[in-house]
Amino acid sequence: MQTRKPIVAGQFYPGRHDSCAAEINEYLQQRTPGESLPETIVARANSGL
């Protein structure tokens, strides 16, 4: 099975895992004090639907 190379990596989000994780962590740090977060956060691709 062949794996397709990413076509849009880095255009809508950081193209590197560590950069993407750092951006997500930055957003999470900006939440309202006292606001709780779910135990698990799952990111998924948006198909545009």
mmJSON file of the N, C-alpha and C atoms, coordinates in Angstrom:
{"data_MODEL":{"atom_site":{
"group_PDB":["ATOM","ATOM","ATOM","ATOM","ATOM","ATOM","ATOM","ATOM","ATOM","ATOM","ATOM","ATOM","ATOM","ATOM","ATOM","ATOM","ATOM","ATOM","ATOM","ATOM","ATOM","ATOM","ATOM","ATOM","ATOM","ATOM","ATOM","ATOM","ATOM","ATOM","ATOM","ATOM","ATOM","ATOM","ATOM","ATOM","ATOM","ATOM","ATOM","ATOM","ATOM","ATOM","ATOM","ATOM","ATOM","ATOM","ATOM","ATOM","ATOM","ATOM","ATOM","ATOM","ATOM","ATOM","ATOM","ATOM","ATOM","ATOM","ATOM","ATOM","ATOM","ATOM","ATOM","ATOM","ATOM","ATOM","ATOM","ATOM","ATOM","ATOM","ATOM","ATOM","ATOM","ATOM","ATOM","ATOM","ATOM","ATOM","ATOM","ATOM","ATOM","ATOM","ATOM","ATOM","ATOM","ATOM","ATOM","ATOM","ATOM","ATOM","ATOM","ATOM","ATOM","ATOM","ATOM","ATOM","ATOM","ATOM","ATOM","ATOM","ATOM","ATOM","ATOM","ATOM","ATOM","ATOM","ATOM","ATOM","ATOM","ATOM","ATOM","ATOM","ATOM","ATOM","ATOM","ATOM","ATOM","ATOM","ATOM","ATOM","ATOM","ATOM","ATOM","ATOM","ATOM","ATOM","ATOM","ATOM","ATOM","ATOM","ATOM","ATOM","ATOM","ATOM","ATOM","ATOM","ATOM","ATOM","ATOM","ATOM","ATOM","ATOM","ATOM","ATOM","ATOM","ATOM","ATOM"],
"id":[1,2,3,4,5,6,7,8,9,10,11,12,13,14,15,16,17,18,19,20,21,22,23,24,25,26,27,28,29,30,31,32,33,34,35,36,37,38,39,40,41,42,43,44,45,46,47,48,49,50,51,52,53,54,55,56,57,58,59,60,61,62,63,64,65,66,67,68,69,70,71,72,73,74,75,76,77,78,79,80,81,82,83,84,85,86,87,88,89,90,91,92,93,94,95,96,97,98,99,100,101,102,103,104,105,106,107,108,109,110,111,112,113,114,115,116,117,118,119,120,121,122,123,124,125,126,127,128,129,130,131,132,133,134,135,136,137,138,139,140,141,142,143,144,145,146,147],
"type_symbol":["N","C","C","N","C","C","N","C","C","N","C","C","N","C","C","N","C","C","N","C","C","N","C","C","N","C","C","N","C","C","N","C","C","N","C","C","N","C","C","N","C","C","N","C","C","N","C","C","N","C","C","N","C","C","N","C","C","N","C","C","N","C","C","N","C","C","N","C","C","N","C","C","N","C","C","N","C","C","N","C","C","N","C","C","N","C","C","N","C","C","N","C","C","N","C","C","N","C","C","N","C","C","N","C","C","N","C","C","N","C","C","N","C","C","N","C","C","N","C","C","N","C","C","N","C","C","N","C","C","N","C","C","N","C","C","N","C","C","N","C","C","N","C","C","N","C","C"],
"label_atom_id":["N","CA","C","N","CA","C","N","CA","C","N","CA","C","N","CA","C","N","CA","C","N","CA","C","N","CA","C","N","CA","C","N","CA","C","N","CA","C","N","CA","C","N","CA","C","N","CA","C","N","CA","C","N","CA","C","N","CA","C","N","CA","C","N","CA","C","N","CA","C","N","CA","C","N","CA","C","N","CA","C","N","CA","C","N","CA","C","N","CA","C","N","CA","C","N","CA","C","N","CA","C","N","CA","C","N","CA","C","N","CA","C","N","CA","C","N","CA","C","N","CA","C","N","CA","C","N","CA","C","N","CA","C","N","CA","C","N","CA","C","N","CA","C","N","CA","C","N","CA","C","N","CA","C","N","CA","C","N","CA","C","N","CA","C","N","CA","C","N","CA","C"],
"label_alt_id":[null,null,null,null,null,null,null,null,null,null,null,null,null,null,null,null,null,null,null,null,null,null,null,null,null,null,null,null,null,null,null,null,null,null,null,null,null,null,null,null,null,null,null,null,null,null,null,null,null,null,null,null,null,null,null,null,null,null,null,null,null,null,null,null,null,null,null,null,null,null,null,null,null,null,null,null,null,null,null,null,null,null,null,null,null,null,null,null,null,null,null,null,null,null,null,null,null,null,null,null,null,null,null,null,null,null,null,null,null,null,null,null,null,null,null,null,null,null,null,null,null,null,null,null,null,null,null,null,null,null,null,null,null,null,null,null,null,null,null,null,null,null,null,null,null,null,null],
"label_comp_id":["MET","MET","MET","GLN","GLN","GLN","THR","THR","THR","ARG","ARG","ARG","LYS","LYS","LYS","PRO","PRO","PRO","ILE","ILE","ILE","VAL","VAL","VAL","ALA","ALA","ALA","GLY","GLY","GLY","GLN","GLN","GLN","PHE","PHE","PHE","TYR","TYR","TYR","PRO","PRO","PRO","GLY","GLY","GLY","ARG","ARG","ARG","HIS","HIS","HIS","ASP","ASP","ASP","SER","SER","SER","CYS","CYS","CYS","ALA","ALA","ALA","ALA","ALA","ALA","GLU","GLU","GLU","ILE","ILE","ILE","ASN","ASN","ASN","GLU","GLU","GLU","TYR","TYR","TYR","LEU","LEU","LEU","GLN","GLN","GLN","GLN","GLN","GLN","ARG","ARG","ARG","THR","THR","THR","PRO","PRO","PRO","GLY","GLY","GLY","GLU","GLU","GLU","SER","SER","SER","LEU","LEU","LEU","PRO","PRO","PRO","GLU","GLU","GLU","THR","THR","THR","ILE","ILE","ILE","VAL","VAL","VAL","ALA","ALA","ALA","ARG","ARG","ARG","ALA","ALA","ALA","ASN","ASN","ASN","SER","SER","SER","GLY","GLY","GLY","LEU","LEU","LEU"],
"label_asym_id":["A","A","A","A","A","A","A","A","A","A","A","A","A","A","A","A","A","A","A","A","A","A","A","A","A","A","A","A","A","A","A","A","A","A","A","A","A","A","A","A","A","A","A","A","A","A","A","A","A","A","A","A","A","A","A","A","A","A","A","A","A","A","A","A","A","A","A","A","A","A","A","A","A","A","A","A","A","A","A","A","A","A","A","A","A","A","A","A","A","A","A","A","A","A","A","A","A","A","A","A","A","A","A","A","A","A","A","A","A","A","A","A","A","A","A","A","A","A","A","A","A","A","A","A","A","A","A","A","A","A","A","A","A","A","A","A","A","A","A","A","A","A","A","A","A","A","A"],
"label_entity_id":["1","1","1","1","1","1","1","1","1","1","1","1","1","1","1","1","1","1","1","1","1","1","1","1","1","1","1","1","1","1","1","1","1","1","1","1","1","1","1","1","1","1","1","1","1","1","1","1","1","1","1","1","1","1","1","1","1","1","1","1","1","1","1","1","1","1","1","1","1","1","1","1","1","1","1","1","1","1","1","1","1","1","1","1","1","1","1","1","1","1","1","1","1","1","1","1","1","1","1","1","1","1","1","1","1","1","1","1","1","1","1","1","1","1","1","1","1","1","1","1","1","1","1","1","1","1","1","1","1","1","1","1","1","1","1","1","1","1","1","1","1","1","1","1","1","1","1"],
"label_seq_id":[1,1,1,2,2,2,3,3,3,4,4,4,5,5,5,6,6,6,7,7,7,8,8,8,9,9,9,10,10,10,11,11,11,12,12,12,13,13,13,14,14,14,15,15,15,16,16,16,17,17,17,18,18,18,19,19,19,20,20,20,21,21,21,22,22,22,23,23,23,24,24,24,25,25,25,26,26,26,27,27,27,28,28,28,29,29,29,30,30,30,31,31,31,32,32,32,33,33,33,34,34,34,35,35,35,36,36,36,37,37,37,38,38,38,39,39,39,40,40,40,41,41,41,42,42,42,43,43,43,44,44,44,45,45,45,46,46,46,47,47,47,48,48,48,49,49,49],
"pdbx_PDB_ins_code":[null,null,null,null,null,null,null,null,null,null,null,null,null,null,null,null,null,null,null,null,null,null,null,null,null,null,null,null,null,null,null,null,null,null,null,null,null,null,null,null,null,null,null,null,null,null,null,null,null,null,null,null,null,null,null,null,null,null,null,null,null,null,null,null,null,null,null,null,null,null,null,null,null,null,null,null,null,null,null,null,null,null,null,null,null,null,null,null,null,null,null,null,null,null,null,null,null,null,null,null,null,null,null,null,null,null,null,null,null,null,null,null,null,null,null,null,null,null,null,null,null,null,null,null,null,null,null,null,null,null,null,null,null,null,null,null,null,null,null,null,null,null,null,null,null,null,null],
"Cartn_x":[0.847,0.0,0.893,0.567,1.318,0.679,1.508,1.021,1.166,0.072,0.084,0.756,1.577,2.232,1.19,1.326,0.382,0.472,-0.676,-0.722,-0.817,-1.55,-1.791,-1.145,-0.288,0.351,1.069,0.799,1.443,0.711,-0.35,-1.099,-2.227,-2.872,-3.987,-3.641,-2.567,-2.097,-0.598,0.135,1.579,1.865,2.863,3.193,3.978,4.477,5.259,4.46,4.604,3.865,4.134,5.406,5.733,5.176,5.166,4.606,3.093,2.452,0.997,0.627,1.359,1.101,1.319,2.353,2.621,1.484,0.955,-0.157,-1.41,-1.699,-2.857,-2.685,-1.495,-1.244,-1.399,-0.991,-1.146,-2.629,-3.453,-4.893,-5.482,-5.051,-5.583,-5.194,-4.017,-3.577,-4.394,-5.054,-5.813,-7.255,-7.613,-8.993,-9.289,-10.54,-10.992,-10.562,-9.961,-9.573,-10.776,-10.554,-11.613,-12.425,-12.275,-12.994,-12.332,-13.127,-12.548,-12.477,-11.538,-11.382,-11.789,-12.286,-12.588,-11.301,-11.441,-10.266,-9.539,-10.298,-9.723,-10.18,-9.244,-9.558,-9.103,-10.005,-9.695,-9.78,-8.702,-8.702,-9.04,-9.822,-10.149,-10.207,-10.025,-10.07,-11.498,-11.637,-12.942,-13.113,-14.13,-14.35,-15.063,-15.414,-16.096,-17.599,-18.11,-19.564,-20.201],
"Cartn_y":[-1.173,0.0,1.237,2.2,3.442,4.466,5.301,6.395,7.686,8.408,9.665,10.753,11.546,12.674,13.753,14.482,15.554,16.66,17.141,18.171,19.567,19.71,21.042,21.237,20.322,20.456,21.789,22.501,23.781,24.973,24.73,25.837,26.314,25.408,25.748,25.529,24.84,24.514,24.287,24.329,24.084,22.711,22.634,21.39,20.4,20.826,19.942,19.607,18.361,17.904,18.785,19.093,19.874,21.297,21.878,23.223,23.213,22.181,22.05,21.866,21.011,20.779,22.057,22.821,24.076,25.072,25.135,26.052,25.649,24.361,23.876,24.206,23.961,24.265,25.751,26.593,28.039,28.414,27.826,28.09,27.612,26.445,25.905,26.772,27.404,28.276,29.567,29.936,31.179,31.025,29.859,29.653,30.499,30.691,31.469,30.79,31.537,30.931,30.261,29.091,28.345,27.478,27.692,26.887,25.516,24.478,23.136,22.622,21.732,21.085,19.628,19.038,17.61,16.814,15.618,14.791,14.437,14.233,13.869,14.861,15.339,16.213,15.495,15.354,14.654,15.631,15.728,16.566,15.687,16.233,15.466,16.403,15.834,16.627,17.071,18.258,18.779,18.556,17.801,17.508,18.643,19.688,20.816,20.653,19.582,19.368,19.972],
"Cartn_z":[0.0,0.0,0.0,-0.838,-0.884,0.04,0.625,1.462,0.677,0.555,-0.186,0.641,0.015,0.683,0.976,2.102,2.402,1.35,0.924,-0.113,0.489,1.582,2.15,3.517,3.937,5.249,5.351,6.417,6.653,6.059,5.274,4.688,5.597,6.295,7.174,8.642,8.885,10.226,10.12,11.233,11.152,10.54,9.71,9.029,9.871,11.009,11.878,13.136,13.595,14.772,15.983,16.246,17.441,17.351,16.161,15.991,16.182,15.662,15.8,17.276,17.98,19.401,20.206,19.874,20.586,20.366,19.147,18.861,19.636,19.687,20.445,21.919,22.468,23.879,24.17,23.231,23.404,23.503,22.634,22.702,24.025,24.485,25.738,26.93,26.882,27.973,28.035,26.941,26.879,27.368,27.854,28.301,29.539,29.807,30.953,32.252,33.196,34.473,35.139,35.666,36.336,35.388,34.099,33.112,33.043,33.14,33.115,31.678,31.456,30.162,30.294,29.217,29.275,29.484,30.029,30.292,28.996,27.936,26.648,25.587,24.785,23.661,22.4,21.443,20.207,19.049,18.286,17.086,15.895,14.977,13.779,12.588,11.423,10.195,9.926,9.356,8.985,7.496,7.131,5.715,5.0,5.727,5.117,5.065,5.617,5.624,6.839],
"occupancy":[1.0,1.0,1.0,1.0,1.0,1.0,1.0,1.0,1.0,1.0,1.0,1.0,1.0,1.0,1.0,1.0,1.0,1.0,1.0,1.0,1.0,1.0,1.0,1.0,1.0,1.0,1.0,1.0,1.0,1.0,1.0,1.0,1.0,1.0,1.0,1.0,1.0,1.0,1.0,1.0,1.0,1.0,1.0,1.0,1.0,1.0,1.0,1.0,1.0,1.0,1.0,1.0,1.0,1.0,1.0,1.0,1.0,1.0,1.0,1.0,1.0,1.0,1.0,1.0,1.0,1.0,1.0,1.0,1.0,1.0,1.0,1.0,1.0,1.0,1.0,1.0,1.0,1.0,1.0,1.0,1.0,1.0,1.0,1.0,1.0,1.0,1.0,1.0,1.0,1.0,1.0,1.0,1.0,1.0,1.0,1.0,1.0,1.0,1.0,1.0,1.0,1.0,1.0,1.0,1.0,1.0,1.0,1.0,1.0,1.0,1.0,1.0,1.0,1.0,1.0,1.0,1.0,1.0,1.0,1.0,1.0,1.0,1.0,1.0,1.0,1.0,1.0,1.0,1.0,1.0,1.0,1.0,1.0,1.0,1.0,1.0,1.0,1.0,1.0,1.0,1.0,1.0,1.0,1.0,1.0,1.0,1.0],
"B_iso_or_equiv":[0.0,0.0,0.0,0.0,0.0,0.0,0.0,0.0,0.0,0.0,0.0,0.0,0.0,0.0,0.0,0.0,0.0,0.0,0.0,0.0,0.0,0.0,0.0,0.0,0.0,0.0,0.0,0.0,0.0,0.0,0.0,0.0,0.0,0.0,0.0,0.0,0.0,0.0,0.0,0.0,0.0,0.0,0.0,0.0,0.0,0.0,0.0,0.0,0.0,0.0,0.0,0.0,0.0,0.0,0.0,0.0,0.0,0.0,0.0,0.0,0.0,0.0,0.0,0.0,0.0,0.0,0.0,0.0,0.0,0.0,0.0,0.0,0.0,0.0,0.0,0.0,0.0,0.0,0.0,0.0,0.0,0.0,0.0,0.0,0.0,0.0,0.0,0.0,0.0,0.0,0.0,0.0,0.0,0.0,0.0,0.0,0.0,0.0,0.0,0.0,0.0,0.0,0.0,0.0,0.0,0.0,0.0,0.0,0.0,0.0,0.0,0.0,0.0,0.0,0.0,0.0,0.0,0.0,0.0,0.0,0.0,0.0,0.0,0.0,0.0,0.0,0.0,0.0,0.0,0.0,0.0,0.0,0.0,0.0,0.0,0.0,0.0,0.0,0.0,0.0,0.0,0.0,0.0,0.0,0.0,0.0,0.0],
"pdbx_formal_charge":[null,null,null,null,null,null,null,null,null,null,null,null,null,null,null,null,null,null,null,null,null,null,null,null,null,null,null,null,null,null,null,null,null,null,null,null,null,null,null,null,null,null,null,null,null,null,null,null,null,null,null,null,null,null,null,null,null,null,null,null,null,null,null,null,null,null,null,null,null,null,null,null,null,null,null,null,null,null,null,null,null,null,null,null,null,null,null,null,null,null,null,null,null,null,null,null,null,null,null,null,null,null,null,null,null,null,null,null,null,null,null,null,null,null,null,null,null,null,null,null,null,null,null,null,null,null,null,null,null,null,null,null,null,null,null,null,null,null,null,null,null,null,null,null,null,null,null],
"auth_seq_id":[1,1,1,2,2,2,3,3,3,4,4,4,5,5,5,6,6,6,7,7,7,8,8,8,9,9,9,10,10,10,11,11,11,12,12,12,13,13,13,14,14,14,15,15,15,16,16,16,17,17,17,18,18,18,19,19,19,20,20,20,21,21,21,22,22,22,23,23,23,24,24,24,25,25,25,26,26,26,27,27,27,28,28,28,29,29,29,30,30,30,31,31,31,32,32,32,33,33,33,34,34,34,35,35,35,36,36,36,37,37,37,38,38,38,39,39,39,40,40,40,41,41,41,42,42,42,43,43,43,44,44,44,45,45,45,46,46,46,47,47,47,48,48,48,49,49,49],
"auth_comp_id":["MET","MET","MET","GLN","GLN","GLN","THR","THR","THR","ARG","ARG","ARG","LYS","LYS","LYS","PRO","PRO","PRO","ILE","ILE","ILE","VAL","VAL","VAL","ALA","ALA","ALA","GLY","GLY","GLY","GLN","GLN","GLN","PHE","PHE","PHE","TYR","TYR","TYR","PRO","PRO","PRO","GLY","GLY","GLY","ARG","ARG","ARG","HIS","HIS","HIS","ASP","ASP","ASP","SER","SER","SER","CYS","CYS","CYS","ALA","ALA","ALA","ALA","ALA","ALA","GLU","GLU","GLU","ILE","ILE","ILE","ASN","ASN","ASN","GLU","GLU","GLU","TYR","TYR","TYR","LEU","LEU","LEU","GLN","GLN","GLN","GLN","GLN","GLN","ARG","ARG","ARG","THR","THR","THR","PRO","PRO","PRO","GLY","GLY","GLY","GLU","GLU","GLU","SER","SER","SER","LEU","LEU","LEU","PRO","PRO","PRO","GLU","GLU","GLU","THR","THR","THR","ILE","ILE","ILE","VAL","VAL","VAL","ALA","ALA","ALA","ARG","ARG","ARG","ALA","ALA","ALA","ASN","ASN","ASN","SER","SER","SER","GLY","GLY","GLY","LEU","LEU","LEU"],
"auth_asym_id":["A","A","A","A","A","A","A","A","A","A","A","A","A","A","A","A","A","A","A","A","A","A","A","A","A","A","A","A","A","A","A","A","A","A","A","A","A","A","A","A","A","A","A","A","A","A","A","A","A","A","A","A","A","A","A","A","A","A","A","A","A","A","A","A","A","A","A","A","A","A","A","A","A","A","A","A","A","A","A","A","A","A","A","A","A","A","A","A","A","A","A","A","A","A","A","A","A","A","A","A","A","A","A","A","A","A","A","A","A","A","A","A","A","A","A","A","A","A","A","A","A","A","A","A","A","A","A","A","A","A","A","A","A","A","A","A","A","A","A","A","A","A","A","A","A","A","A"],
"auth_atom_id":["N","CA","C","N","CA","C","N","CA","C","N","CA","C","N","CA","C","N","CA","C","N","CA","C","N","CA","C","N","CA","C","N","CA","C","N","CA","C","N","CA","C","N","CA","C","N","CA","C","N","CA","C","N","CA","C","N","CA","C","N","CA","C","N","CA","C","N","CA","C","N","CA","C","N","CA","C","N","CA","C","N","CA","C","N","CA","C","N","CA","C","N","CA","C","N","CA","C","N","CA","C","N","CA","C","N","CA","C","N","CA","C","N","CA","C","N","CA","C","N","CA","C","N","CA","C","N","CA","C","N","CA","C","N","CA","C","N","CA","C","N","CA","C","N","CA","C","N","CA","C","N","CA","C","N","CA","C","N","CA","C","N","CA","C","N","CA","C","N","CA","C"],
"pdbx_PDB_model_num":[1,1,1,1,1,1,1,1,1,1,1,1,1,1,1,1,1,1,1,1,1,1,1,1,1,1,1,1,1,1,1,1,1,1,1,1,1,1,1,1,1,1,1,1,1,1,1,1,1,1,1,1,1,1,1,1,1,1,1,1,1,1,1,1,1,1,1,1,1,1,1,1,1,1,1,1,1,1,1,1,1,1,1,1,1,1,1,1,1,1,1,1,1,1,1,1,1,1,1,1,1,1,1,1,1,1,1,1,1,1,1,1,1,1,1,1,1,1,1,1,1,1,1,1,1,1,1,1,1,1,1,1,1,1,1,1,1,1,1,1,1,1,1,1,1,1,1]
}}}
